[in-house]
């Protein structure tokens, strides 16, 4: 019973913390706990001795008393007592709430601070106004401005990050000058640097976006439809990323399989670079393609069902492909005229399917040798639309 009463009392103190913390960031009234602490230590904003307080101008301007260290069970149950302090070291068992930290703030569950110059770490979450250094938590971080690094096991939220933002689930920021890394989701207004995640969203990106889906306001985000007469194949593609570097996913079937089956299915993935030319563009892409005919799909399925990773990997034999395409705006769409070449590279064990061993220029393709690797290329023209 005593244990239950103890934890209820601790919970009540925690529940009152946000209000007390917000009160300190505004101008306190005469009856506030903070004002009583100022009066006790003779360091109020109107105290004639305030200019003699140890520390820099930031501490003097805050009007809060300074203590070299603050130890707390939860904010409010602490040493030294009575009020919110600027400090060089703050430690708490459950939580730690202080003003400005020039050093380290750490606790088992959460941290609250106005400004941090150094390190802020907690097992669950951190909340601060401005961070100059490092903010890390097992669950999440929230800050206004971060100069340095913000990392969390689940997510980060900040207004402006000058450095790097990394989390285990997602990052959200208004402006990032550095980079964002998350295995799931990154979102920002403006980013200078890389965005790496499953899904990346930004209005403006000065850098590269590496992910499955990249929704960049001034980047590349489009679907395409291409037809290759020499193969009698039609491909549907999706491009996502930035002009500097985008990802392309595509798949195609022969005309006889339209709306019927996928017996002639070819799939591919690659990377591209776009050069903008007025309202149009010139694209260069390098990819890897794999035929997924019925026999191969059945063999892959059998290997997966048997848990035979070696057999499964042996069935993946992609061949390289390169493309160059000119995109011209037409009636709100983009007309595409391009040239692609599929390559046989025997040393890699890659082989172009018989159907794709066709060329718009030379029967039998072109053979050669580069860096000791023999190859045969089949170049062909294609037409398309993108939107």
C-alpha positions as CSV (number, residue, x, y, z in Angstrom):
1,X,0.0,0.0,0.0
2,X,2.8,2.4,0.9
3,X,4.5,1.6,-2.4
4,X,1.3,2.5,-4.3
5,X,0.9,5.8,-2.5
6,X,4.5,6.6,-3.2
7,X,4.2,6.1,-7.0
8,X,0.9,8.0,-7.1
9,X,2.6,10.9,-5.4
10,X,5.5,10.7,-7.9
11,X,3.0,10.6,-10.8
12,X,1.2,13.7,-9.5
13,X,4.5,15.6,-9.4
14,X,5.3,14.5,-13.0
15,X,1.9,15.7,-14.1
16,X,2.5,19.2,-12.7
17,X,5.9,19.4,-14.4
18,X,4.9,20.7,-17.9
19,X,3.0,23.6,-16.4
20,X,5.8,24.6,-14.0
21,X,8.3,24.3,-16.9
22,X,6.2,26.5,-19.2
23,X,5.8,29.0,-16.3
24,X,9.5,29.4,-16.1
25,X,9.9,30.3,-19.7
26,X,7.5,33.2,-19.3
27,X,7.9,36.1,-16.9
28,X,7.1,34.7,-13.4
29,X,4.8,36.4,-10.9
30,X,5.7,37.3,-7.3
31,X,4.1,34.2,-5.9
32,X,5.8,31.7,-8.3
33,X,8.3,29.1,-7.0
34,X,10.9,30.5,-9.4
35,X,10.5,34.0,-8.0
36,X,10.9,32.7,-4.4
37,X,14.1,30.9,-5.5
38,X,15.4,34.1,-7.0
39,X,14.6,36.0,-3.9
40,X,16.3,33.4,-1.7
41,X,19.5,33.4,-3.7
42,X,19.5,37.1,-4.4
43,X,19.8,36.6,-8.1
44,X,16.7,38.0,-9.5
45,X,16.8,40.1,-12.7
46,X,16.6,43.3,-10.6
47,X,19.3,42.2,-8.0
48,X,22.2,44.6,-7.9
49,X,24.5,41.6,-7.6
50,X,23.2,39.8,-10.6
51,X,26.2,40.9,-12.7
52,X,28.5,39.0,-10.3
53,X,26.9,35.6,-10.9
54,X,29.5,33.1,-12.1
55,X,29.0,32.1,-15.7
56,X,28.4,33.6,-19.1
57,X,25.9,36.2,-20.3
58,X,23.4,33.5,-21.2
59,X,23.1,32.5,-17.5
60,X,22.8,36.2,-16.5
61,X,20.1,36.9,-19.1
62,X,18.0,33.8,-18.0
63,X,17.5,35.2,-14.5
64,X,17.7,31.7,-13.1
65,X,20.0,30.7,-10.3
66,X,23.1,28.7,-11.2
67,X,24.2,25.4,-9.6
68,X,27.2,23.4,-10.7
69,X,25.0,20.2,-10.5
70,X,21.4,19.2,-10.0
71,X,20.4,15.8,-8.8
72,X,16.7,14.8,-8.9
73,X,14.4,11.8,-8.5
74,X,11.7,13.7,-10.5
75,X,11.7,17.4,-11.2
76,X,10.7,19.1,-8.0
77,X,12.3,16.5,-5.8
78,X,15.8,17.5,-6.2
79,X,19.0,18.9,-4.8
80,X,19.4,21.9,-4.6
81,X,15.7,22.4,-3.9
82,X,13.2,25.1,-4.8
83,X,13.1,26.1,-8.4
84,X,14.7,25.7,-11.8
85,X,18.4,26.1,-12.2
86,X,21.0,26.7,-14.9
87,X,23.6,24.0,-14.5
88,X,26.6,22.2,-15.9
89,X,25.5,18.7,-14.9
90,X,21.9,17.5,-14.3
91,X,21.1,13.9,-13.4
92,X,17.7,12.3,-12.6
93,X,16.5,8.8,-11.8
94,X,13.2,9.2,-13.5
95,X,13.3,12.8,-14.9
96,X,15.4,15.9,-15.0
97,X,14.1,19.4,-15.6
98,X,16.4,22.4,-15.6
99,X,17.0,25.7,-17.4
100,X,20.2,26.0,-19.4
101,X,22.6,23.1,-19.4
102,X,26.3,23.7,-20.3
103,X,27.6,20.2,-20.0
104,X,25.5,17.0,-19.6
105,X,21.9,16.2,-18.8
106,X,21.0,12.5,-18.3
107,X,18.2,10.6,-16.8
108,X,16.5,7.1,-16.9
109,X,13.3,8.3,-18.4
110,X,13.0,11.9,-19.6
111,X,14.8,15.3,-19.8
112,X,13.4,18.8,-20.0
113,X,15.6,21.8,-20.6
114,X,15.5,25.3,-22.1
115,X,18.9,25.3,-23.8
116,X,21.6,22.6,-23.9
117,X,25.2,23.1,-24.9
118,X,26.7,19.7,-24.7
119,X,24.8,16.4,-24.2
120,X,21.2,15.5,-23.4
121,X,20.4,11.8,-23.1
122,X,17.5,9.8,-21.7
123,X,16.1,6.3,-21.9
124,X,12.7,7.5,-23.2
125,X,12.6,11.1,-24.4
126,X,14.2,14.5,-24.5
127,X,12.6,17.9,-24.9
128,X,14.6,21.1,-25.3
129,X,14.4,24.5,-27.0
130,X,17.9,24.8,-28.4
131,X,20.6,22.1,-28.7
132,X,24.3,22.8,-29.4
133,X,25.9,19.4,-29.3
134,X,24.0,16.0,-29.0
135,X,20.5,15.1,-28.2
136,X,19.9,11.3,-27.9
137,X,17.0,9.2,-26.5
138,X,15.8,5.6,-26.6
139,X,12.4,6.7,-27.9
140,X,12.2,10.3,-29.2
141,X,13.7,13.8,-29.2
142,X,11.9,17.1,-29.6
143,X,13.8,20.4,-30.1
144,X,13.4,23.7,-31.7
145,X,17.0,24.2,-33.1
146,X,19.7,21.6,-33.2
147,X,23.4,22.4,-34.0
148,X,25.1,19.0,-34.0
149,X,23.4,15.7,-33.9
150,X,19.9,14.5,-33.0
151,X,19.4,10.7,-32.6
152,X,16.6,8.5,-31.3
153,X,15.4,5.0,-31.3
154,X,12.0,5.9,-32.6
155,X,11.7,9.5,-33.9
156,X,13.1,13.0,-33.9
157,X,11.2,16.3,-34.3
158,X,13.0,19.6,-34.8
159,X,12.5,23.0,-36.4
160,X,16.0,23.5,-37.7
161,X,18.9,21.0,-37.7
162,X,22.4,22.1,-38.6
163,X,24.1,18.7,-38.6
164,X,22.5,15.3,-38.8
165,X,19.2,13.8,-37.8
166,X,18.9,10.0,-37.3
167,X,16.2,7.8,-35.9
168,X,15.0,4.2,-35.9
169,X,11.6,5.1,-37.3
170,X,11.2,8.6,-38.6
171,X,12.6,12.2,-38.7
172,X,10.6,15.4,-39.0
173,X,12.1,18.8,-39.4
174,X,11.5,22.1,-41.1
175,X,15.0,22.8,-42.3
176,X,18.0,20.4,-42.3
177,X,21.5,21.4,-43.2
178,X,23.4,18.1,-43.0
179,X,21.3,15.0,-43.6
180,X,18.5,12.7,-42.5
181,X,18.7,9.0,-41.9
182,X,15.8,6.7,-41.0
183,X,14.9,3.2,-42.1
184,X,11.2,4.2,-42.5
185,X,10.4,7.9,-43.1
186,X,12.0,11.3,-43.4
187,X,10.1,14.6,-43.9
188,X,11.3,18.1,-44.1
189,X,10.6,21.4,-45.8
190,X,14.2,22.1,-47.0
191,X,17.2,19.7,-46.9
192,X,20.8,20.3,-47.8
193,X,22.4,16.9,-47.8
194,X,21.3,13.3,-48.2
195,X,17.9,11.9,-47.2
196,X,18.1,8.1,-46.6
197,X,15.0,6.2,-45.8
198,X,12.2,4.0,-47.1
199,X,10.1,7.1,-47.8
200,X,11.6,10.6,-48.1
201,X,9.5,13.7,-48.4
202,X,10.7,17.3,-48.9
203,X,9.7,20.5,-50.7
204,X,13.2,21.2,-51.7
205,X,16.3,18.9,-51.6
206,X,19.8,20.0,-52.4
207,X,21.4,16.6,-52.3
208,X,20.3,13.0,-53.0
209,X,17.3,11.0,-51.8
210,X,17.9,7.2,-51.4
211,X,14.7,5.3,-50.7
212,X,11.9,3.2,-52.2
213,X,9.7,6.3,-52.5
214,X,11.1,9.9,-52.7
215,X,8.5,12.7,-52.9
216,X,10.6,15.7,-53.6
217,X,8.8,19.0,-54.6
218,X,11.5,20.1,-57.0
219,X,12.7,16.6,-57.8
220,X,11.8,13.6,-60.0
221,X,8.5,11.9,-59.3
222,X,6.8,10.4,-62.4
223,X,5.4,7.4,-64.2
224,X,6.4,6.4,-67.7
225,X,5.2,4.2,-70.5
226,X,7.8,3.0,-73.1
227,X,7.5,0.9,-76.2
228,X,10.5,-0.9,-77.8
229,X,9.6,-1.8,-81.4
230,X,12.6,-4.1,-81.9
231,X,11.5,-6.3,-79.0
232,X,7.7,-5.6,-79.3
233,X,7.8,-5.0,-75.6
234,X,6.0,-2.4,-73.5
235,X,7.3,-1.2,-70.2
236,X,5.7,0.7,-67.3
237,X,8.3,2.6,-65.2
238,X,8.3,4.7,-62.0
239,X,11.1,7.3,-61.3
240,X,11.6,8.9,-57.9
241,X,14.3,11.1,-56.4
242,X,16.2,14.2,-57.5
243,X,17.7,15.3,-60.8
244,X,21.1,14.6,-59.3
245,X,20.2,11.0,-58.5
246,X,16.9,9.2,-58.9
247,X,15.8,5.6,-58.7
248,X,13.8,3.9,-61.5
249,X,11.7,0.7,-61.2
250,X,10.2,-0.9,-64.3
251,X,8.6,-4.0,-65.7
252,X,7.4,-5.0,-69.2
253,X,5.7,-7.6,-71.2
254,X,5.3,-8.5,-74.9
255,X,2.2,-7.2,-76.8
256,X,0.7,-10.7,-76.9
257,X,0.5,-10.7,-73.1
258,X,-1.3,-7.4,-72.6
259,X,-4.3,-8.0,-70.3
260,X,-3.7,-11.8,-70.6
261,X,-0.7,-13.1,-68.5
262,X,2.9,-12.3,-67.7
263,X,4.7,-15.1,-69.5
264,X,7.1,-12.6,-71.1
265,X,7.7,-10.5,-67.9
266,X,10.9,-8.5,-67.6
267,X,11.6,-6.5,-64.4
268,X,14.4,-4.0,-63.7
269,X,15.8,-1.5,-61.2
270,X,18.3,1.3,-61.7
271,X,19.6,4.7,-61.0
272,X,19.5,7.8,-63.2
273,X,20.7,11.4,-63.6
274,X,18.7,14.1,-65.2
275,X,20.0,17.2,-67.0
276,X,17.3,19.8,-67.3
277,X,17.1,21.6,-70.7
278,X,14.6,24.4,-70.5
279,X,11.2,22.7,-69.9
280,X,12.6,19.4,-71.1
281,X,15.4,17.1,-69.9
282,X,18.0,14.5,-70.9
283,X,18.1,11.4,-68.8
284,X,20.9,8.8,-68.3
285,X,20.1,5.6,-66.5
286,X,22.0,2.4,-65.5
287,X,20.0,-0.6,-64.4
288,X,19.9,-4.3,-63.9
289,X,17.2,-6.4,-65.6
290,X,15.9,-10.0,-64.9
291,X,13.5,-12.1,-66.9
292,X,10.8,-13.7,-64.8
293,X,9.3,-16.2,-67.2
294,X,6.9,-18.9,-65.7
295,X,9.6,-21.5,-65.3
296,X,11.9,-19.1,-63.4
297,X,9.1,-17.9,-61.2
298,X,8.1,-21.5,-60.3
299,X,11.8,-22.3,-59.5
300,X,12.1,-19.2,-57.3
301,X,8.9,-20.0,-55.5
302,X,10.1,-23.6,-54.8
303,X,13.4,-22.5,-53.5
304,X,11.7,-20.0,-51.2
305,X,9.3,-22.6,-49.9
306,X,12.2,-24.9,-49.2
307,X,14.2,-22.2,-47.5
308,X,17.1,-22.8,-49.9
309,X,18.8,-19.4,-50.1
310,X,21.6,-20.7,-52.2
311,X,19.3,-22.1,-54.9
312,X,17.2,-18.9,-54.8
313,X,20.2,-16.6,-55.3
314,X,21.5,-18.8,-58.1
315,X,18.3,-18.2,-60.0
316,X,18.8,-14.4,-59.9
317,X,21.0,-13.7,-63.0
318,X,20.4,-10.0,-63.9
319,X,22.0,-8.5,-66.9
320,X,23.1,-4.8,-67.2
321,X,21.2,-2.2,-69.2
322,X,21.8,1.4,-70.0
323,X,19.5,4.1,-71.4
324,X,19.6,7.7,-72.6
325,X,16.4,9.6,-73.3
326,X,15.3,13.0,-74.4
327,X,12.1,14.3,-72.7
328,X,10.1,17.0,-74.4
329,X,6.9,18.7,-72.9
330,X,3.8,18.0,-75.1
331,X,0.3,18.9,-73.9
332,X,1.0,18.6,-70.2
333,X,2.9,15.3,-70.7
334,X,6.5,14.5,-71.7
335,X,7.2,12.8,-75.0
336,X,10.2,10.5,-74.7
337,X,12.7,9.4,-77.4
338,X,15.4,7.2,-76.2
339,X,18.1,4.6,-76.9
340,X,18.7,1.6,-74.7
341,X,21.2,-1.3,-74.8
342,X,21.1,-4.6,-73.0
343,X,24.4,-6.4,-72.3
344,X,25.4,-10.1,-72.2
345,X,28.4,-10.4,-69.9
346,X,29.4,-14.1,-69.7
347,X,32.0,-13.6,-66.9
348,X,29.1,-12.4,-64.7
349,X,26.9,-15.3,-65.6
350,X,24.3,-12.8,-67.0
351,X,22.4,-13.5,-70.2
352,X,19.9,-11.4,-72.1
353,X,16.7,-13.4,-73.0
354,X,16.4,-14.4,-76.6
355,X,13.5,-12.1,-77.2
356,X,15.6,-9.0,-76.2
357,X,18.6,-10.0,-78.4
358,X,17.4,-7.6,-81.0
359,X,18.9,-4.3,-82.3
360,X,17.5,-1.3,-84.1
361,X,20.9,-0.8,-85.8
362,X,22.7,-4.0,-86.4
363,X,21.6,-7.7,-86.5
364,X,23.5,-9.7,-83.9
365,X,24.4,-6.6,-81.9
366,X,27.9,-5.4,-81.1
367,X,30.6,-7.4,-79.3
368,X,33.6,-6.0,-77.5
369,X,35.9,-6.2,-74.6
370,X,36.3,-3.7,-71.7
371,X,38.8,-4.1,-68.8
372,X,39.1,-7.8,-69.8
373,X,35.4,-8.4,-69.8
374,X,33.8,-9.6,-73.0
375,X,30.3,-8.5,-73.8
376,X,27.7,-8.3,-76.5
377,X,25.3,-5.3,-76.6
378,X,21.9,-5.0,-78.3
379,X,21.1,-1.3,-78.8
380,X,17.6,-0.3,-79.7
381,X,15.3,2.8,-80.0
382,X,12.2,3.3,-77.8
383,X,9.3,5.7,-77.7
384,X,7.2,6.7,-74.7
385,X,5.3,9.2,-72.5
386,X,5.9,10.2,-68.9
387,X,3.5,12.0,-66.5
